[in-house]
Amino acid sequence: MDSEKRMGLPPIPANYRKLLTVAQMVALRSIEGYGWSLHFVRREGLAVPIPVIKGADGVALGMIDEDGNIKMNPEISIRD
């Protein structure tokens, strides 16, 4: 049986703007105009939380590193 790793935490916390770096927020705002959206924030065990973004098609994924660089098709597994 798989255990829930989030331990009841929401995928997008209400205070996500305070968790992300300024560079991450700038990158997130710049891609929202192209239909991308914040899918969830990886934060467990990370010094700087990593926002995971989803494309307008609902399939494409990306990550924004702490410097605001966007990595498309990251090698992460997504739970349903």
A tleap script that builds the chain and sets N, CA, C and O, in Angstrom:
source leaprc.protein.ff14SB
mol = sequence {
  NMET ASP SER GLU LYS ARG MET GLY LEU PRO
  PRO ILE PRO ALA ASN TYR ARG LYS LEU LEU
  THR VAL ALA GLN MET VAL ALA LEU ARG SER
  ILE GLU GLY TYR GLY TRP SER LEU HIE PHE
  VAL ARG ARG GLU GLY LEU ALA VAL PRO ILE
  PRO VAL ILE LYS GLY ALA ASP GLY VAL ALA
  LEU GLY MET ILE ASP GLU ASP GLY ASN ILE
  LYS MET ASN PRO GLU ILE SER ILE ARG CASP
}
set mol.1.N position { 0.841 -1.179 0.000 }
set mol.1.CA position { 0.000 0.000 0.000 }
set mol.1.C position { 0.889 1.246 0.000 }
set mol.1.O position { 1.821 1.358 0.796 }
set mol.2.N position { 0.587 2.173 -0.901 }
set mol.2.CA position { 1.353 3.417 -0.984 }
set mol.2.C position { 0.946 4.348 0.139 }
set mol.2.O position { -0.234 4.464 0.467 }
set mol.3.N position { 1.924 5.006 0.722 }
set mol.3.CA position { 1.607 5.990 1.749 }
set mol.3.C position { 1.538 7.376 1.120 }
set mol.3.O position { 2.262 7.671 0.169 }
set mol.4.N position { 0.688 8.197 1.640 }
set mol.4.CA position { 0.532 9.565 1.157 }
set mol.4.C position { 1.717 10.389 1.633 }
set mol.4.O position { 1.939 10.526 2.836 }
set mol.5.N position { 2.479 10.937 0.695 }
set mol.5.CA position { 3.677 11.689 1.043 }
set mol.5.C position { 3.363 13.120 1.451 }
set mol.5.O position { 4.119 13.723 2.213 }
set mol.6.N position { 2.269 13.670 0.960 }
set mol.6.CA position { 1.930 15.060 1.273 }
set mol.6.C position { 1.480 15.249 2.704 }
set mol.6.O position { 1.528 16.364 3.222 }
set mol.7.N position { 1.050 14.200 3.342 }
set mol.7.CA position { 0.548 14.251 4.714 }
set mol.7.C position { -0.530 15.315 4.881 }
set mol.7.O position { -0.495 16.099 5.830 }
set mol.8.N position { -1.482 15.340 3.962 }
set mol.8.CA position { -2.608 16.247 4.070 }
set mol.8.C position { -2.356 17.662 3.577 }
set mol.8.O position { -3.246 18.507 3.666 }
set mol.9.N position { -1.168 17.940 3.060 }
set mol.9.CA position { -0.877 19.278 2.552 }
set mol.9.C position { -1.513 19.462 1.176 }
set mol.9.O position { -1.525 18.524 0.379 }
set mol.10.N position { -2.038 20.646 0.883 }
set mol.10.CA position { -2.623 20.876 -0.434 }
set mol.10.C position { -1.532 20.959 -1.500 }
set mol.10.O position { -0.416 21.386 -1.203 }
set mol.11.N position { -1.839 20.555 -2.749 }
set mol.11.CA position { -0.837 20.609 -3.809 }
set mol.11.C position { -0.341 22.027 -4.086 }
set mol.11.O position { 0.833 22.226 -4.396 }
set mol.12.N position { -1.227 23.005 -3.975 }
set mol.12.CA position { -0.838 24.405 -4.126 }
set mol.12.C position { -1.209 25.104 -2.822 }
set mol.12.O position { -2.380 25.403 -2.584 }
set mol.13.N position { -0.216 25.363 -1.982 }
set mol.13.CA position { -0.526 26.005 -0.702 }
set mol.13.C position { -1.027 27.429 -0.894 }
set mol.13.O position { -0.679 28.094 -1.869 }
set mol.14.N position { -1.837 27.884 0.033 }
set mol.14.CA position { -2.393 29.234 -0.051 }
set mol.14.C position { -1.294 30.294 -0.050 }
set mol.14.O position { -1.459 31.365 -0.634 }
set mol.15.N position { -0.183 29.997 0.600 }
set mol.15.CA position { 0.913 30.967 0.706 }
set mol.15.C position { 2.042 30.696 -0.283 }
set mol.15.O position { 3.193 31.037 -0.009 }
set mol.16.N position { 1.733 30.092 -1.422 }
set mol.16.CA position { 2.791 29.709 -2.362 }
set mol.16.C position { 3.632 30.897 -2.814 }
set mol.16.O position { 4.811 30.725 -3.123 }
set mol.17.N position { 3.065 32.081 -2.859 }
set mol.17.CA position { 3.835 33.265 -3.281 }
set mol.17.C position { 4.981 33.564 -2.314 }
set mol.17.O position { 6.021 34.084 -2.720 }
set mol.18.N position { 4.789 33.236 -1.039 }
set mol.18.CA position { 5.836 33.449 -0.044 }
set mol.18.C position { 6.886 32.344 -0.086 }
set mol.18.O position { 8.013 32.542 0.368 }
set mol.19.N position { 6.526 31.189 -0.624 }
set mol.19.CA position { 7.452 30.054 -0.679 }
set mol.19.C position { 8.432 30.150 -1.843 }
set mol.19.O position { 9.562 29.670 -1.748 }
set mol.20.N position { 8.000 30.772 -2.947 }
set mol.20.CA position { 8.804 30.809 -4.160 }
set mol.20.C position { 9.734 32.013 -4.178 }
set mol.20.O position { 9.463 33.034 -3.546 }
set mol.21.N position { 10.834 31.878 -4.914 }
set mol.21.CA position { 11.758 32.994 -5.064 }
set mol.21.C position { 11.148 34.021 -6.016 }
set mol.21.O position { 10.203 33.719 -6.745 }
set mol.22.N position { 11.689 35.217 -6.003 }
set mol.22.CA position { 11.221 36.268 -6.908 }
set mol.22.C position { 11.381 35.799 -8.356 }
set mol.22.O position { 10.492 36.017 -9.180 }
set mol.23.N position { 12.505 35.158 -8.668 }
set mol.23.CA position { 12.755 34.671 -10.033 }
set mol.23.C position { 11.715 33.624 -10.437 }
set mol.23.O position { 11.260 33.621 -11.581 }
set mol.24.N position { 11.337 32.748 -9.527 }
set mol.24.CA position { 10.315 31.742 -9.827 }
set mol.24.C position { 8.969 32.411 -10.094 }
set mol.24.O position { 8.252 32.025 -11.017 }
set mol.25.N position { 8.631 33.409 -9.289 }
set mol.25.CA position { 7.359 34.105 -9.482 }
set mol.25.C position { 7.328 34.851 -10.814 }
set mol.25.O position { 6.305 34.847 -11.499 }
set mol.26.N position { 8.432 35.489 -11.188 }
set mol.26.CA position { 8.506 36.192 -12.472 }
set mol.26.C position { 8.322 35.197 -13.619 }
set mol.26.O position { 7.581 35.468 -14.564 }
set mol.27.N position { 8.991 34.054 -13.538 }
set mol.27.CA position { 8.874 33.035 -14.588 }
set mol.27.C position { 7.449 32.501 -14.666 }
set mol.27.O position { 6.904 32.330 -15.756 }
set mol.28.N position { 6.850 32.239 -13.512 }
set mol.28.CA position { 5.478 31.728 -13.485 }
set mol.28.C position { 4.520 32.724 -14.126 }
set mol.28.O position { 3.686 32.337 -14.944 }
set mol.29.N position { 4.627 33.978 -13.771 }
set mol.29.CA position { 3.747 35.003 -14.348 }
set mol.29.C position { 3.952 35.142 -15.855 }
set mol.29.O position { 2.999 35.390 -16.593 }
set mol.30.N position { 5.192 34.982 -16.310 }
set mol.30.CA position { 5.454 35.153 -17.745 }
set mol.30.C position { 4.864 34.026 -18.584 }
set mol.30.O position { 4.475 34.262 -19.728 }
set mol.31.N position { 4.787 32.821 -18.054 }
set mol.31.CA position { 4.256 31.706 -18.850 }
set mol.31.C position { 2.751 31.544 -18.722 }
set mol.31.O position { 2.131 30.865 -19.540 }
set mol.32.N position { 2.156 32.159 -17.708 }
set mol.32.CA position { 0.697 32.058 -17.559 }
set mol.32.C position { -0.017 32.662 -18.756 }
set mol.32.O position { -1.120 32.233 -19.094 }
set mol.33.N position { 0.585 33.642 -19.400 }
set mol.33.CA position { -0.008 34.251 -20.580 }
set mol.33.C position { -0.068 33.311 -21.779 }
set mol.33.O position { -0.773 33.575 -22.752 }
set mol.34.N position { 0.670 32.224 -21.700 }
set mol.34.CA position { 0.684 31.214 -22.768 }
set mol.34.C position { -0.135 29.982 -22.396 }
set mol.34.O position { -0.034 28.949 -23.058 }
set mol.35.N position { -0.940 30.081 -21.351 }
set mol.35.CA position { -1.825 28.994 -20.971 }
set mol.35.C position { -1.257 28.028 -19.939 }
set mol.35.O position { -1.938 27.082 -19.543 }
set mol.36.N position { -0.025 28.249 -19.499 }
set mol.36.CA position { 0.561 27.390 -18.476 }
set mol.36.C position { 0.012 27.794 -17.118 }
set mol.36.O position { -0.358 28.948 -16.901 }
set mol.37.N position { -0.036 26.826 -16.202 }
set mol.37.CA position { -0.534 27.123 -14.865 }
set mol.37.C position { 0.261 26.340 -13.829 }
set mol.37.O position { 0.899 25.335 -14.142 }
set mol.38.N position { 0.210 26.812 -12.610 }
set mol.38.CA position { 0.866 26.123 -11.507 }
set mol.38.C position { 0.081 24.853 -11.212 }
set mol.38.O position { -1.120 24.908 -10.951 }
set mol.39.N position { 0.760 23.706 -11.255 }
set mol.39.CA position { 0.098 22.413 -11.031 }
set mol.39.C position { 0.242 21.999 -9.566 }
set mol.39.O position { -0.739 21.609 -8.934 }
set mol.40.N position { 1.439 22.080 -9.033 }
set mol.40.CA position { 1.675 21.851 -7.613 }
set mol.40.C position { 3.051 22.372 -7.255 }
set mol.40.O position { 3.835 22.738 -8.130 }
set mol.41.N position { 3.342 22.404 -5.962 }
set mol.41.CA position { 4.631 22.873 -5.473 }
set mol.41.C position { 5.302 21.731 -4.728 }
set mol.41.O position { 4.778 21.231 -3.733 }
set mol.42.N position { 6.475 21.321 -5.223 }
set mol.42.CA position { 7.266 20.295 -4.530 }
set mol.42.C position { 8.000 20.992 -3.400 }
set mol.42.O position { 8.745 21.944 -3.635 }
set mol.43.N position { 7.797 20.529 -2.180 }
set mol.43.CA position { 8.438 21.207 -1.056 }
set mol.43.C position { 9.049 20.268 -0.044 }
set mol.43.O position { 9.894 20.693 0.744 }
set mol.44.N position { 8.661 19.021 -0.034 }
set mol.44.CA position { 9.156 18.064 0.949 }
set mol.44.C position { 10.663 17.883 0.841 }
set mol.44.O position { 11.154 17.398 -0.178 }
set mol.45.N position { 11.396 18.264 1.868 }
set mol.45.CA position { 12.835 18.071 1.919 }
set mol.45.C position { 13.644 18.988 1.024 }
set mol.45.O position { 14.846 18.780 0.862 }
set mol.46.N position { 13.023 19.987 0.443 }
set mol.46.CA position { 13.740 20.902 -0.449 }
set mol.46.C position { 14.004 22.230 0.250 }
set mol.46.O position { 13.124 22.772 0.918 }
set mol.47.N position { 15.213 22.749 0.096 }
set mol.47.CA position { 15.543 24.053 0.680 }
set mol.47.C position { 14.703 25.151 0.018 }
set mol.47.O position { 14.188 26.043 0.692 }
set mol.48.N position { 14.573 25.072 -1.296 }
set mol.48.CA position { 13.741 26.011 -2.057 }
set mol.48.C position { 12.661 25.194 -2.745 }
set mol.48.O position { 12.978 24.331 -3.563 }
set mol.49.N position { 11.386 25.443 -2.433 }
set mol.49.CA position { 10.305 24.710 -3.094 }
set mol.49.C position { 10.371 24.896 -4.614 }
set mol.49.O position { 10.784 25.947 -5.103 }
set mol.50.N position { 9.964 23.875 -5.343 }
set mol.50.CA position { 10.012 23.885 -6.801 }
set mol.50.C position { 8.584 23.841 -7.353 }
set mol.50.O position { 7.862 22.869 -7.128 }
set mol.51.N position { 8.172 24.898 -8.078 }
set mol.51.CA position { 6.858 24.859 -8.699 }
set mol.51.C position { 6.875 23.967 -9.942 }
set mol.51.O position { 7.779 24.047 -10.773 }
set mol.52.N position { 5.858 23.122 -10.044 }
set mol.52.CA position { 5.667 22.280 -11.222 }
set mol.52.C position { 4.502 22.884 -11.986 }
set mol.52.O position { 3.438 23.145 -11.423 }
set mol.53.N position { 4.717 23.102 -13.269 }
set mol.53.CA position { 3.729 23.770 -14.107 }
set mol.53.C position { 3.158 22.797 -15.138 }
set mol.53.O position { 3.798 21.817 -15.519 }
set mol.54.N position { 1.942 23.099 -15.573 }
set mol.54.CA position { 1.258 22.246 -16.559 }
set mol.54.C position { 0.831 23.105 -17.725 }
set mol.54.O position { 0.341 24.221 -17.549 }
set mol.55.N position { 1.024 22.569 -18.926 }
set mol.55.CA position { 0.663 23.285 -20.138 }
set mol.55.C position { -0.830 23.374 -20.351 }
set mol.55.O position { -1.608 22.675 -19.701 }
set mol.56.N position { -1.222 24.239 -21.268 }
set mol.56.CA position { -2.637 24.436 -21.579 }
set mol.56.C position { -3.285 23.156 -22.084 }
set mol.56.O position { -4.495 22.971 -21.953 }
set mol.57.N position { -2.465 22.264 -22.669 }
set mol.57.CA position { -3.007 21.002 -23.175 }
set mol.57.C position { -3.292 19.997 -22.061 }
set mol.57.O position { -3.884 18.945 -22.305 }
set mol.58.N position { -2.868 20.323 -20.833 }
set mol.58.CA position { -3.098 19.442 -19.693 }
set mol.58.C position { -2.156 18.271 -19.615 }
set mol.58.O position { -2.289 17.430 -18.726 }
set mol.59.N position { -1.191 18.196 -20.539 }
set mol.59.CA position { -0.271 17.064 -20.580 }
set mol.59.C position { 1.174 17.506 -20.338 }
set mol.59.O position { 1.885 16.893 -19.541 }
set mol.60.N position { 1.605 18.555 -21.014 }
set mol.60.CA position { 2.989 19.015 -20.904 }
set mol.60.C position { 3.290 19.484 -19.483 }
set mol.60.O position { 2.480 20.164 -18.855 }
set mol.61.N position { 4.471 19.107 -18.988 }
set mol.61.CA position { 4.898 19.499 -17.650 }
set mol.61.C position { 6.229 20.213 -17.701 }
set mol.61.O position { 7.029 20.010 -18.614 }
set mol.62.N position { 6.453 21.051 -16.708 }
set mol.62.CA position { 7.724 21.730 -16.568 }
set mol.62.C position { 7.968 22.055 -15.109 }
set mol.62.O position { 7.064 21.958 -14.280 }
set mol.63.N position { 9.192 22.441 -14.803 }
set mol.63.CA position { 9.560 22.863 -13.461 }
set mol.63.C position { 10.281 24.196 -13.563 }
set mol.63.O position { 10.923 24.491 -14.572 }
set mol.64.N position { 10.173 24.997 -12.517 }
set mol.64.CA position { 10.881 26.268 -12.473 }
set mol.64.C position { 11.899 26.188 -11.338 }
set mol.64.O position { 11.526 26.040 -10.174 }
set mol.65.N position { 13.195 26.288 -11.682 }
set mol.65.CA position { 14.214 26.189 -10.639 }
set mol.65.C position { 14.301 27.495 -9.855 }
set mol.65.O position { 13.619 28.467 -10.181 }
set mol.66.N position { 15.136 27.516 -8.828 }
set mol.66.CA position { 15.184 28.677 -7.939 }
set mol.66.C position { 15.666 29.950 -8.620 }
set mol.66.O position { 15.434 31.048 -8.114 }
set mol.67.N position { 16.338 29.816 -9.768 }
set mol.67.CA position { 16.803 30.975 -10.520 }
set mol.67.C position { 15.801 31.433 -11.574 }
set mol.67.O position { 16.066 32.384 -12.310 }
set mol.68.N position { 14.643 30.759 -11.652 }
set mol.68.CA position { 13.609 31.128 -12.610 }
set mol.68.C position { 13.745 30.458 -13.958 }
set mol.68.O position { 13.004 30.781 -14.886 }
set mol.69.N position { 14.690 29.517 -14.085 }
set mol.69.CA position { 14.852 28.784 -15.343 }
set mol.69.C position { 13.781 27.703 -15.437 }
set mol.69.O position { 13.508 26.991 -14.470 }
set mol.70.N position { 13.187 27.596 -16.611 }
set mol.70.CA position { 12.121 26.626 -16.821 }
set mol.70.C position { 12.697 25.390 -17.488 }
set mol.70.O position { 13.346 25.477 -18.530 }
set mol.71.N position { 12.456 24.245 -16.880 }
set mol.71.CA position { 12.897 22.964 -17.430 }
set mol.71.C position { 11.659 22.228 -17.916 }
set mol.71.O position { 10.779 21.874 -17.131 }
set mol.72.N position { 11.607 22.006 -19.214 }
set mol.72.CA position { 10.454 21.319 -19.799 }
set mol.72.C position { 10.652 19.811 -19.721 }
set mol.72.O position { 11.777 19.315 -19.764 }
set mol.73.N position { 9.554 19.103 -19.607 }
set mol.73.CA position { 9.544 17.638 -19.533 }
set mol.73.C position { 10.501 17.111 -18.462 }
set mol.73.O position { 11.377 16.302 -18.766 }
set mol.74.N position { 10.347 17.554 -17.225 }
set mol.74.CA position { 11.238 17.086 -16.166 }
set mol.74.C position { 11.018 15.612 -15.884 }
set mol.74.O position { 9.936 15.076 -16.122 }
set mol.75.N position { 12.029 14.978 -15.387 }
set mol.75.CA position { 11.942 13.558 -15.066 }
set mol.75.C position { 11.415 13.393 -13.644 }
set mol.75.O position { 12.157 13.070 -12.717 }
set mol.76.N position { 10.116 13.624 -13.503 }
set mol.76.CA position { 9.466 13.437 -12.215 }
set mol.76.C position { 8.251 12.548 -12.421 }
set mol.76.O position { 7.671 12.511 -13.506 }
set mol.77.N position { 7.878 11.841 -11.383 }
set mol.77.CA position { 6.679 11.014 -11.484 }
set mol.77.C position { 5.537 11.751 -10.792 }
set mol.77.O position { 5.706 12.308 -9.708 }
set mol.78.N position { 4.397 11.744 -11.423 }
set mol.78.CA position { 3.217 12.429 -10.927 }
set mol.78.C position { 2.211 11.375 -10.464 }
set mol.78.O position { 1.853 10.467 -11.214 }
set mol.79.N position { 1.762 11.514 -9.215 }
set mol.79.CA position { 0.727 10.616 -8.702 }
set mol.79.C position { -0.636 11.120 -9.139 }
set mol.79.O position { -0.842 12.326 -9.274 }
set mol.80.N position { -1.538 10.229 -9.353 }
set mol.80.CA position { -2.919 10.621 -9.688 }
set mol.80.C position { -3.734 10.786 -8.439 }
set mol.80.O position { -4.918 11.113 -8.514 }
savepdb mol mol.pdb
quit
